[in-house]
């Protein structure tokens, strides 16, 4: 639905300010007829109709060449279409036309960060805050860019700036938690981590000032552990379930049904297993990600080990007969690549780099890379100087993957769900940790207190990898 934006409506640029105080002020008072066109274009952009929005911005530019707002948001359209070169050119042109608009600098910073130029992004976000020192979102974006550079102390300060200006800013709390946990400050980190539920749409209200502790929980209490995030994260937090079971708590689980067979074999869930969102009458609900806070997990020297797992009894999948025992499993990518302003994290190492670092080590080798791209395995083989079997299909069946990982002599790869499966099964692993690292791997060192059985190989801030350890 199209229509004019009211002066007191939130500005469609996402600044959090009223339209009349943001881009409406730029369009006000003109008599040349373009203001209504611009309002409709912004409204179209806000509801995702980018082609319609682009036509409107072009109309404005035909009437007012070089118009700052139309130029800027036409650049945002280009970014959403995947043309970052044209997007950056337009964003910079809009700033040249009017450098007083905080949103212009903020969006340029987002693009610079998304294209791997975090140092330039920091400068852009600081200019946004010069234009609008009260803008909490710009503080949050500045902190994210500082995190990308490994400047954790400065990132903490910026997140605190965001929260100070918007105390219920859930994403800033969640992000601050990540930095605190990365630095091993667990007590403070788990406190802010509660806000992830609101940030991710799993809750509709902010967390309470206090949470009931499970540290002194009594036998007979009935708790349903509720799934959240991905399979790997669920397995990570379920390491706390044995602590509750040992205290006589009756546990149920509500989450991804692919996990049910392996969880049933743990013997921990006497209250039963159910699908996400299924009811659990008579049980207190608790999100798995809240278990560290509720159980007081604030000592890095006393963290619980990964949840013990075992493959299903019986023969291994038939495809495993084609490779000799003692094979080593490889994976080089995790996460997903995004386009446009909505950014997600992709963790990867080039297959050639991985193969070169492992060249000369004894195989046999198998790939368990999920959804490998064309010719990636062949490039890995060439660099490795040895054949690599393709077992990527095992990712579609967690029970099959458990058999693969239980039989593997070693796992070498980036952190993903298979890392958590392997941790529960035991056996040597080498985890390739991109920079900046996920919080569970910490900022430095060859070991993580969360994964004592895994050796950590880290990417350096310059993007290169310290791969010499893979040759030993």
C-alpha positions in Angstrom: 0.0 0.0 0.0 1.3 3.4 -0.9 0.6 6.7 0.7 2.2 9.7 2.4 4.2 9.5 5.5 2.8 11.5 8.4 5.1 14.0 10.0 5.1 12.3 13.4 5.6 8.8 11.9 8.9 7.0 12.4 11.2 8.0 9.5 11.4 5.1 7.0 15.2 5.5 6.9 15.3 3.5 10.2 17.0 6.2 12.3 14.4 5.9 15.0 13.5 9.6 14.8 10.2 11.1 13.6 10.0 11.8 9.9 9.6 15.6 10.4 12.9 15.6 12.4 14.8 13.5 9.9 14.3 13.2 6.2 11.0 15.0 6.3 12.9 18.1 7.2 15.0 17.8 4.1 11.9 17.6 1.9 9.9 20.3 3.7 9.1 23.7 2.4 9.8 22.9 -1.3 7.3 24.1 -3.9 8.6 22.1 -6.8 6.4 19.1 -6.3 9.0 16.5 -5.6 8.3 16.0 -1.9 5.2 13.8 -2.3 7.1 11.6 -4.8 10.0 11.2 -2.3 7.6 10.3 0.5 6.0 7.6 -1.6 9.4 6.3 -2.7 10.6 6.1 0.9 7.3 4.3 1.9 7.8 1.8 -1.0 11.4 1.2 0.1 10.3 0.7 3.7 7.9 -2.1 2.7 10.5 -3.8 0.4 9.2 -2.6 -3.0 12.7 -1.6 -4.1 11.9 -1.3 -7.8 9.0 1.0 -7.1 11.2 3.0 -4.7 14.0 3.3 -7.3 11.6 4.7 -9.9 10.5 7.3 -7.4 14.0 8.3 -6.5 14.8 8.6 -10.2 11.8 10.9 -10.6 13.0 13.1 -7.8 16.5 13.3 -9.3 15.0 14.2 -12.6 13.3 17.1 -10.9 16.1 18.0 -8.5 19.5 16.8 -9.9 21.8 15.7 -7.1 19.1 15.6 -4.5 20.8 14.2 -1.4 18.1 11.9 0.0 17.1 10.5 -3.4 20.7 9.9 -4.3 21.4 8.2 -1.0 18.5 5.8 -1.1 19.0 5.0 -4.7 22.4 3.9 -3.5 20.7 1.7 -0.9 18.7 0.1 -3.7 21.8 -0.7 -5.6 23.3 -2.3 -2.5 20.2 -4.4 -2.0 20.6 -5.5 -5.6 24.1 -6.5 -5.0 26.0 -3.7 -6.8 28.2 -2.4 -4.0 30.3 -0.3 -6.3 27.4 1.8 -7.5 26.0 1.8 -4.0 29.1 3.2 -2.5 29.4 5.8 -5.2 25.9 7.0 -4.5 26.2 7.0 -0.7 29.4 9.1 -0.9 27.7 11.5 -3.4 24.8 12.0 -1.0 27.3 12.9 1.8 29.1 15.3 -0.5 25.7 16.9 -1.1 24.7 17.1 2.6 27.1 15.8 5.2 24.8 16.8 8.1 22.6 13.7 7.9 23.7 11.1 10.4 21.9 8.3 8.5 24.0 8.9 5.4 27.2 8.3 7.3 25.7 5.3 9.1 24.7 3.5 6.0 28.0 4.2 4.4 29.6 2.6 7.5 27.4 -0.4 7.1 28.4 -0.9 3.5 32.1 -0.5 4.4 31.9 -3.0 7.2 30.0 -5.4 4.9 32.8 -5.2 2.3 35.6 -5.9 4.8 36.7 -2.3 5.5 36.0 -2.1 9.2 38.6 0.6 9.8 36.9 2.9 7.3 33.5 1.9 8.8 34.6 3.0 12.2 35.4 6.5 10.9 32.0 6.6 9.1 30.1 5.7 12.3 32.0 8.2 14.3 30.9 10.9 11.8 27.3 9.7 12.2 27.6 10.2 15.9 29.1 13.6 15.4 26.0 14.5 13.5 23.7 12.8 16.0 25.4 12.1 19.4 22.2 10.5 20.8 21.7 7.9 18.1 22.0 4.5 19.9 21.9 2.5 16.7 25.1 4.3 15.4 26.8 3.4 18.7 25.9 -0.2 18.2 27.1 -0.2 14.6 30.4 1.4 15.7 30.9 -1.3 18.2 30.3 -4.0 15.7 33.0 -2.5 13.4 35.3 -2.3 16.4 34.7 -6.0 17.1 35.6 -6.8 13.5 39.0 -5.2 14.2 39.4 -7.1 17.5 39.2 -3.9 19.5 37.0 -5.5 22.2 37.5 -2.9 24.9 36.5 -0.1 22.6 33.6 -2.1 21.4 32.4 -2.6 25.0 32.5 1.1 25.5 30.5 1.8 22.3 27.9 -0.9 23.3 27.6 0.8 26.7 27.0 4.1 24.8 24.2 2.5 22.9 22.6 1.0 26.0 23.0 4.3 27.9 21.0 6.1 25.3 18.5 3.3 24.8 18.4 1.0 27.9 16.0 -1.5 26.2 18.1 -1.8 23.1 18.1 -5.6 23.0 20.5 -6.1 20.1 23.1 -3.9 21.9 22.7 -6.0 25.1 23.1 -9.2 23.1 26.2 -7.8 21.3 27.8 -6.6 24.6 27.2 -10.1 26.0 29.2 -11.5 23.1 32.2 -9.3 23.8 32.1 -10.0 27.5 31.9 -13.8 26.9 34.7 -13.6 24.4 36.8 -12.0 27.1 35.9 -14.6 29.6 33.7 -12.3 31.8 31.0 -14.8 32.1 29.0 -13.4 35.0 28.4 -10.1 33.3 28.1 -11.7 29.9 25.3 -14.1 30.8 23.4 -11.2 32.4 23.3 -9.3 29.1 22.9 -12.5 27.1 19.3 -12.8 28.4 18.4 -10.0 26.0 19.0 -12.2 22.9 15.5 -13.6 23.3 14.0 -10.2 22.7 16.5 -9.3 20.0 15.7 -12.5 18.1 11.9 -12.3 18.5 11.7 -15.2 20.9 10.3 -12.9 23.6 8.1 -9.8 23.5 9.2 -8.1 26.7 12.6 -7.3 28.2 14.1 -9.8 30.7 13.3 -9.2 34.4 15.8 -7.6 36.7 16.5 -11.0 38.2 16.1 -14.6 37.2 15.4 -17.5 39.4 18.6 -19.5 40.0 18.8 -23.2 39.3 22.0 -23.5 41.2 20.3 -25.0 44.3 17.5 -26.8 42.4 15.8 -29.6 44.3 15.2 -33.2 43.2 11.8 -33.7 41.6 11.6 -30.4 39.9 10.4 -30.7 36.3 12.0 -28.5 33.6 11.4 -28.5 29.8 14.5 -27.3 28.0 13.4 -25.2 25.1 15.4 -25.1 21.9 16.7 -21.9 20.3 19.2 -20.8 17.6 20.8 -23.6 15.5 21.5 -27.2 16.1 25.1 -26.5 17.1 24.1 -23.9 19.7 21.5 -26.2 21.2 24.0 -29.0 21.6 26.5 -26.5 23.1 24.1 -25.4 25.8 22.7 -28.9 26.5 26.1 -29.6 28.2 24.4 -28.2 31.3 21.6 -30.8 31.2 23.6 -33.5 33.0 24.2 -31.1 35.9 20.4 -30.8 36.4 19.8 -34.5 36.0 22.4 -35.3 38.6 20.4 -33.2 41.0 17.3 -35.2 40.4 15.6 -32.8 38.0 13.2 -34.4 35.6 14.1 -33.0 32.1 12.1 -32.7 28.9 13.2 -31.3 25.6 11.3 -29.3 23.0 13.3 -28.7 19.8 14.5 -29.8 16.5 13.3 -33.4 15.9 16.5 -34.3 14.2 18.2 -34.2 17.6 15.7 -36.5 19.3 17.3 -39.9 18.6 20.7 -38.9 19.9 19.2 -37.1 22.9 17.1 -40.1 23.7 20.3 -42.2 23.9 21.7 -39.9 26.6 19.0 -41.1 29.0 18.7 -37.5 30.4 15.2 -36.6 29.1 12.8 -38.7 31.2 10.2 -36.1 30.6 10.1 -36.8 26.9 11.1 -35.2 23.7 8.9 -32.9 21.6 8.9 -30.7 18.6 9.6 -27.0 18.8 6.7 -25.2 20.3 5.0 -28.3 21.6 3.4 -28.1 25.0 5.0 -29.5 28.1 2.2 -29.6 30.8 3.6 -29.8 34.3 7.1 -28.6 33.3 8.7 -25.2 33.9 10.1 -23.9 30.6 13.7 -22.8 30.3 15.5 -21.8 27.2 18.7 -23.7 26.8 20.7 -20.5 26.3 19.7 -19.4 29.8 21.2 -22.4 31.5 24.7 -20.9 32.1 23.1 -17.9 33.9 20.6 -20.0 35.9 23.3 -22.4 37.0 25.9 -19.7 37.7 28.5 -20.8 35.1 31.0 -18.0 35.8 34.2 -19.9 36.4 36.2 -20.8 33.2 38.0 -23.5 35.2 34.8 -25.3 36.2 32.7 -25.4 32.9 30.9 -28.6 32.1 32.2 -30.7 29.2 30.3 -31.1 26.0 27.1 -33.3 26.2 28.2 -36.9 25.7 26.8 -38.4 22.5 26.9 -41.8 20.8 25.9 -43.1 17.3 23.0 -45.4 17.0 23.7 -49.1 17.5 24.1 -51.1 14.4 26.1 -50.9 11.2 27.5 -47.7 9.7 26.0 -46.3 6.6 27.0 -48.2 3.5 28.8 -45.3 1.9 31.4 -45.5 4.6 32.6 -48.9 3.3 34.3 -47.2 0.4 37.0 -45.6 2.6 39.6 -47.3 4.7 39.4 -46.9 8.5 41.4 -44.1 10.1 40.1 -41.5 7.7 40.2 -37.8 8.4 37.2 -35.5 7.9 37.5 -32.0 6.4 35.2 -29.0 6.1 36.2 -25.5 5.1 33.0 -23.3 5.4 30.2 -22.7 7.8 27.4 -20.1 8.1 25.8 -18.3 5.1 26.8 -15.5 2.9 24.4 -12.5 2.8 23.9 -9.7 0.4 22.8 -6.1 1.1 22.5 -4.4 4.5 21.3 -7.4 6.4 24.7 -9.0 7.3 25.3 -12.6 8.5 28.7 -14.2 9.2 30.4 -16.6 6.8 33.2 -18.6 8.3 35.5 -20.1 5.7 39.0 -20.9 4.6 39.9 -21.4 0.9 40.1 -25.2 0.1 43.5 -24.6 -1.5 44.9 -23.1 1.7 43.5 -26.0 3.8 44.9 -28.6 1.3 48.3 -27.0 1.1 48.6 -26.9 4.9 47.7 -30.6 5.2 49.8 -31.8 2.2 52.1 -34.6 3.2 50.0 -35.8 6.1 48.6 -39.3 6.0 45.0 -39.9 4.9 42.7 -41.2 3.8 40.6 -38.0 3.5 36.9 -37.3 3.2 34.9 -34.1 2.8 32.0 -33.5 5.0 31.5 -29.9 3.7 27.8 -29.1 3.6 26.7 -28.0 0.1 30.2 -27.7 -1.5 30.4 -25.4 -4.4 31.4 -26.6 -7.9 35.0 -27.8 -8.1 35.9 -27.0 -4.5 36.7 -30.6 -3.6 38.8 -30.9 -6.8 40.8 -27.8 -5.8 41.2 -29.3 -2.3 42.5 -32.5 -3.8 45.0 -30.8 -6.0 46.4 -28.7 -3.1 46.4 -31.7 -0.8 48.0 -34.1 -3.4 45.6 -36.9 -2.4 42.1 -38.0 -3.3 39.2 -36.7 -1.1 36.0 -38.7 -0.9 32.7 -36.7 -1.0 30.5 -37.5 2.0 28.8 -34.1 2.0 25.4 -35.9 1.8 25.9 -37.1 5.4 24.9 -33.6 6.5 21.3 -34.3 5.6 21.1 -37.0 8.2 22.5 -36.3 11.7 22.5 -40.0 12.6 24.6 -40.8 9.6 26.9 -37.9 10.5 27.3 -39.2 14.0 28.6 -42.5 12.5 31.0 -40.6 10.3 32.4 -38.4 13.1 32.6 -41.3 15.6 34.7 -43.3 13.1 36.9 -40.4 11.9 40.5 -40.4 13.2 40.4 -36.6 13.2 38.2 -33.7 12.2 39.7 -30.6 10.7 37.4 -27.7 9.8 35.7 -24.5 10.7 33.3 -24.4 13.6 29.8 -25.6 12.7 27.2 -28.1 13.9 29.6 -31.0 13.2 32.1 -29.4 15.6 29.6 -29.8 18.4 28.7 -33.4 17.4 32.4 -34.3 17.4 32.9 -32.7 20.8 30.2 -34.8 22.2 31.6 -38.0 20.6 35.2 -37.3 21.7 38.3 -37.7 19.6 40.8 -35.2 18.3 39.6 -32.1 16.4 41.3 -29.1 14.9 39.0 -26.1 14.7 39.7 -23.3 12.3 38.5 -20.1 14.0 38.1 -17.0 11.8 38.9 -13.5 13.0 37.1 -12.1 14.9 36.3 -15.3 16.8 33.0 -16.5 18.0 32.8 -15.9 21.7 33.1 -19.6 22.7 36.6 -19.7 21.2 38.0 -16.7 23.1 40.4 -14.1 21.6 43.6 -16.1 21.8 45.2 -19.4 22.5 45.2 -23.0 21.2 42.5 -24.2 23.5 39.0 -23.1 24.6 37.7 -23.9 28.0 34.5 -24.9 26.3 36.2 -27.5 24.0 39.2 -28.8 25.9 39.6 -31.7 23.4 40.0 -29.4 20.3 43.1 -27.6 19.1 42.3 -24.1 17.8 44.0 -22.7 14.7 43.2 -19.0 14.3 42.9 -16.6 11.4 45.0 -13.4 12.0 43.5 -9.9 11.9 45.0 -9.4 8.4 43.0 -12.3 7.1 45.8 -14.8 6.9 45.8 -18.1 8.8 48.4 -19.6 11.2 48.3 -22.9 9.5 51.8 -24.2 10.3 50.3 -26.2 13.2 48.2 -28.3 10.7 51.5 -29.8 9.3 52.3 -31.5 12.6 
